[in-house]
Amino acid sequence: MTLLARLITEGKTALHIGGEWAEASDGGTFPVVDPATEETIAEVASGTEADGIAAVAAAHAALGPWSESAPRQRGELLRKVFEMLMERERDFAELITAENGKALSDSIGEMRYGAEFFRWFSEEAVRNRGEMYRSPAGDKRIFVIDQPVGVSVLITPWNFPIAMGTRKIAPALAAGCTVVLKPASDTPLAALALADLFAEAGCPPGVVNVVPSRRSGPVVGAMLADSRVRKLSFTGSTEVGRTLLEAAAARVLNVSMELGGNAPFLVLADADLDAAVAGAMQAKMRNAGEACTAANRFYVADPVADEFADRLSQAMAALRVGPGMEPGVDVGPLINATTRDKVAALVEEAAAGGTVVTGGRAPKGKGYFYLPTVIKDVARSAGILTTEIFGPVAPIVRFHDVDDAITQANDTATGLVAYLYTRDERKGLEVAERLETGMVGLNRGLISDPAAPFGGVKESGLGREGSHHGMREFLEPKYVATNW
């Protein structure tokens, strides 16, 4: 029996609150659609405002015992969940592909990456050290202890149904917080399966609660207005992030946000083109381009622009497009028709001033598919350069001067990640310092690592996830003044 079938058979497509599975208070459900077939694969409970408040109450009731539990105990639970996830890697990967559509190879990669957050933070759980140091006057000692911020509302997107949840749940639990997870309504099944796994691992009731809902705004708004909630961690679009920040401001909540990106990919004239194309394929085509870290704009030095475009086009054209569960498929469908149509419109406008080298259309038939696409000589005014594409499309712009390329790369309100290829390490580091992003991939097309601080600048967010910084987002320092 597949994991999806087991969730449906055992009634675990419901809300998970206080260790129990329950239908929505009004009995409402919503469909989960397979993007490859456009068919409904499950009906999931659609939480109400009352359900959100019930989850907050459960998390609050569990907070005291959990925050006071031994750090080693919390770490051992996270380690156990990591091991269980790895044992069931294939089952979870198939579930991700069923609801998200991505190729099974991408789902397996997500599983391994997402599970690693549990292992990393199982080790970080015992490293909440605090500080003690001598005052400048020399007559006192200053004590600082870091305490869990409290009940945390976690909101995750659809593009990485497991990894975006594990990246938030793991540090929160390691710090001693309890959580209410609101997964994206396009992909709630992986989050529900994860809640079931936590219960099986022996997680105390109320520590991890999951409330899927098609009424995200009202449900999240009700939770953020509850005085028992002290933390909001959100991954999603900058537009939704602004709305949530306004709601959080009313109660001065502790907020972490990983928002939109518009990643530039710079190829300097001296770059190793074999490495640059391989890196571009990683940075662009992971998850079919549906990633906030996806390379969105390619700025290529004029002497190598044509050759780079040709090589990238050959690599993109060789990818096999189809349902994610089929053997050998590299690129699955996009998440829904709205996303596919948005990508198609961006390509049509960019093609009017540039040249489509490969792709440039949606194949006929069922499913939200779009062919891997390369457009070279894109006009600098094209809308595709100012919009997060979230699809398998690589627009290429030529540049003659590195300073000009950096100016173009920085000409955006967002600043999550940038990529840069050059054989000159010193030049690469100099350019990396000038790029206005929270992360830079220098001669690397894949930068995500649970041990590294993930996050952006400008309108790409607040705070960091991963590394030791990730747990600090769920801790607040308390200064204890003494006479010693």
N, C-alpha and C positions, 0 to 999 in steps of 0.2 A: 504494500500500500504506500502510495506517495505521501509526502508530508502534507501536501494540500488536501488530499483525500482524508487523511487522519484528522486534520483540523476541522474539516466539515463534519465528519462522522461523529467526532467527540464533542461537538458543540463549542469549539474554540475559535470560532469566527465572531465571538461576542466581545464584550468589554471585559477587561481583566482589572478588577478593582478589589483591593484588600485580600488578594489571594483567591478570589472567587471569580467564576465566569458568569456574566449576567447580560441579559438583553438590555437594549436601551430602554430608558424609563418610559418612552412613548411607543416602544415596539418598532421603531423605525430601522430600516436597513438601507444599504446602498450597494450597487453592483461593483465588482472588481472585474475589469475587462482585460483580456489578453490582447496586447497591441498587435500581435502577429495575425490574429484571426478576427479581431473585433467582436469576439464572443465573450459572454459573461462566464467567468470561471468560479465565482463565489459571491454570496451575499453576506455582507459584513454589517454588524450592528453599528448604527449611526448615533453616537453619543449626543446627549442634550446638555444644556447648561447645568441641569441638576446632576447629571452623571459626572460632569467635570468637577463639580463641587464635592460629590461623594468621593471621587478619587483623591482630591486634595485632603479631605478629612482622613482618608485611609493612610495617606502618606504622612500626615501630621501625627497620627496616632502611633505610627511606627518610628517616627523620627528620634524620639528620646532613647529608646533601647538601641537603635541602630547606631546613632552617633556616639553612644557610650560604649559600644562593643569594642573589643580589642582590634587595633589595626590589623594584626595578623589574621584575625578571624575574617575580616572583610576581604583581605587579600587572598585568603585561601578560597573563599567563595568565587571571587573573580577568576582565579586560576582554574578552578573546577569547571566553570562555565566555558573558559577558553578551551579546555581539553575536550569537553563535550561537543562544542561547536566544530572542532577540527575532526572529531570522529564522525560527525554527520555532515561534513562539508558538501558532499554531493547532494544530499537531500535538500539542504538549505539553498544551494546554488540553483537547483531545478525550480524551487519555489520562487526565487528571485526572478528567474527567466520567465516563469509563467505569468507573473503580475507586471513585470517591468518590460519584458521583451528582449533584453540585451542578450547577446550571444552567450552560450553556456560558459565559454572560456573566460569571458568578462565576469560572469557571476562567480566563477570559482576564484578568480583573482580578487574580487571584492570580498568574498568570504575569508580568504586568508588575511587580507589587509584588515578587515573589520575585526576578526577574532583576535588579532595581535594587540588591539587596544586593551582587551581584558588581561592578557599576559603582562603588558607593560604596566598597567595601573595596579595589577596585583602586587607588583614589586614597589610601585610608588606609594602604595597605601601605608607602608611602614616607615616612610621617610618624611612625615610631617614634623619637622624638627623645631620650628620656632626659632627664636633668637635670644641671646643674652649678651649684653655688652656694657662696658663702662661708660657712664655719662661723660660729656666733655669736661664738666667741672671736676670730675674725678672723685666725687664724694658719694655717688650712688651707682647702682646697677640698674639697667633697663631690661625688663623682661617683656618679650612679645610671644604670645601663643597664637597659633592659627586654629580657628574653630570653624566647623561646617556652617555654611551660610543658612541652610535650612531646606525646607520643601522647595523643590526645583521643578519648574515646568519646562519640558524639553519639546521642541517642535522641529521635526525633521522633514526633508524634501523627498521626492519620489525617485531621484536618479540613482541613489545608493541606499536601497531600503534597509540593509543591514549595517553598513559601515557608518552611516550618519547617526544611527542610533547608538552603536557601540562606542563611538567617539565621544558621546555625551554621557551615557549611562556609566561607563567605566570610571571616569574621574569623579563623577558625582558620588558614586557609592564608595570609592576609595577614600574620599574626603569625609564620609560620614553623613552625606545627605540622602534623603529619600526623593523619589522622582515620580512625576506623572508624564508619560510620553504621549504626545499627540502626533502620530505618524501621518504622512501625506495620504489623502483619500484615494489617490491612484494606486498606492502600494502599501496597504496596511497589513498584509498577511505575514510578511517576514517579521514585523514587530510583534505580532501576536504569537508567532512561533517562538520568538525569543523570550517572551514573557513566560510561556509554558516551560521553556528550558530552564529559566531561573527558578521556577517553582520546583521542578524536578531536582535541581541542584541543591535545594534546601534553603533557598532565600526566604527570609521571614515575610509573612503576608504584609502587604502595604508598602514594602520597600520599593518595589517596581510595579507601577500601575500603567496600563495602556488603554487609552481612550480614543479609538478611531472615530471620526465624525465627518460627515459631508458639510456640516454647519461650522466650519472651523472658526470663523470670526467671532460669533456669539459665544461659542464654548470656551475658546481661549480667553476672550474678554472677561467672562465670568470668573475664570480661574485667576486671572491676574488681578482682579478686583478683590479677591479674598485675602484677608489680612494674614492668613497662615502661609501664603506663598511669599518667598523671599528672593527667588532667583528665576530668571528667564534665560534660556539658552536657545537660540534660533538659528537655523540654517535655511536660507531661501533667498528670494529676490530682494533687491534693495528697496523696491516699492513697498512690499509687505513689511520689511524691516522698519521702515519709517513709521508705518501705522502702529506696529507693536511698540516701538520706542515711545510714541505718544501715550499709549496705554500704560506702559511701565512707568512713565514719568509721574503719573498721577499718584503712585505710591512709592516713588523713588526706589524702584526695584534694582537689585544687582543684575546687570544685563551683559550677556555675551552674544555676539552676532557674527556669523560668517555669511556675508551677503554676496552680491553679484560680482562677476569679473568680466574683464575684456582683455584677455591676456595677449600681449604682443610677443611675437616670435621673430627675433632678429638674427639674420644670417649675414655675417660680415664677409668681406671679399676674400679673406684668407681662411675661411672655414673649411673644415673637412666635410665635403658634401655628402659622402657616404654616411658619416655620423649625423650630419644635420638632417638628412632625409629620414634616417631611422628614428632620430629624436622627434622629428615632426610627426611621424606616424604614431608614436607613443603619446605625444602631447595633444594631438588632434583627435585621434581615433579611439582612445580609451572610452568605452561606453558609447561608441558612435558619436562622439563629440558632445554628449549630454553630460557635461561636467563643468563646474565653475572654474576648474583649473585648465580647461581645454584651451589650446592655442586658438585665438580668435582672429588675429590679424598677423599676416606674415610680411615683414619688411626685409627685403632681400637686396643686397648690394648689386648694382647694375651689372658688373662684370660676370656675375654668376647667376643672375636672375633667370635667364632662359633655361640654363641647364638644371637649376634647382627645380623649376616648374615642371620640366619634362620628367625628371626622375621621380618627383613626388606624384605626378599624374600616373606614371606607370605603376607605382606602388599602390596608389588608391584604386586604380582600375582593376588590379589583381585581386582585390578583396571580394570575398563571396558574400552576397547579401541574401538573407532569407530568415525564416523563423529560427529563433535563437536555439531551440532544442535540436535542430537538425545537425548531424555531424558535419564538421568542416565549415560551418558558417562563421564568418568573421564579424559581420555587421547585422544586427537585428533591426527591428522597426524602431521608430521614434515612439514616444510615450503615448501620443494621442493625435487626433486629426488637427487640432489647433496648432500644435507644435510643427507638424509636417507642413501645414499651409503657410505658417510664418516663415519657415526655412525657404520654401519655394518662392515666396514673395521677395525675400532678401536676395536670393540668387537672380531672379528675373531683373531686379533693379540694378544689381552689380554687373550683370552680363551686358547691359545696355552700354556700359562704358568700358568694358573689359572683354576678355576672351575666355570662354569656357573651354578648358582643355580636356576635361573628362567629366562625365556625370551631367549634372544640371537638370535632373528631372526625377519625378517619382515614378517607379515602375507601375504598370497596370495590375489590377487585382486587389484582393483583400489585404488588409494590414496597412500600418502607417509607415511604410518604407520610403526612404529617399536614398538615391544613389550617392556614393562617395564622390565629391565634386572638388575640382580645382579651377579657380578663375584667376588668370594672370592679368597684369596691367590694369588692376582695378583703380578707378579714379579715387583720389583722396577724399572726395566729397560723398562717396557712396555710403548709404545708410548701413550697409553690412559692417562697416568699420566702427560704427558707434553703437552697435546693438550686440548683445550677447546672443550668438547664433543658436547654440544648443542643438547642433546638428553636424553631420559629416561634411562640412564645407570649409575649404581653405582658400580665402581671398589673398592674393599676392600683390604687394605694392613695391615698386622699385625705389631705391634711394641711391644717391650719389655721395652723400656725406654722412658720416657717423653721427655728428651732432644733430643733423636734421632727422635722422632715424630715431634718436633718443627723444627729440622734441615730439615727434609724431607718437611714439610709444607712450609718452607721458600725457598726451592730450586727451585725457579721459577722466571722468569723475571717479572712476573706480581704480583700485590698485591692489589686486590680489596677488597675481604671480606674473612673471615675465620669463621668457626663455631667450638664451643668447648662445650663439655658436661662433667661435673663433679659435684659431690655433695659438693665439698670443694670450697667455694666461694673465699677464699683467694688464693688457688692454681689457680683457674680459672682466677682471675685478674692478677696474676703473669704471667701466660702463655699468656694471652691476650696482655700484654705489650710487650712480646717477639715475637709475630707474626707480620710479616712484611706486614701488610695490612692496608688499610684505614678504615676498619670497621671490627668489630668482633661481632658475635652473641654468647653471653655467655648463654648457656642453652636456646637459642632461635633459631628457624629455619627460622624465617621471620624477617628481619631487616629493610626493607624499610619503611620510614615514611616521609611525606612532611616536618615535623618539624625538621628532623635530617639532618646533612650534609652528602650527599651521594657522595662518590668518593674514589679513590684508590691512591696507591703509586707506585713507580717504573714505569713499562711500562703500568700500568692500567689507567694512565691519568693525567690530570692537572686540578686543581680547584675542586669546590664542587657544587652540586646541592641540592636544598632543604634548609630548615632552613633560618636564616637571611643571611647565606653565599651565598645562591643562588642568591639573588638580588644584592649582592656586586659584583658578576661576571659581571654584566652589568652596573656597575658604575665605574667612575674613580675619585679619590680624587684630588681636586684642592686646593692648599695652597695659601691663600691670606695674604700677609705680610702687616702689618699696623704699624703705630707709636703709637698706643694705647697700 
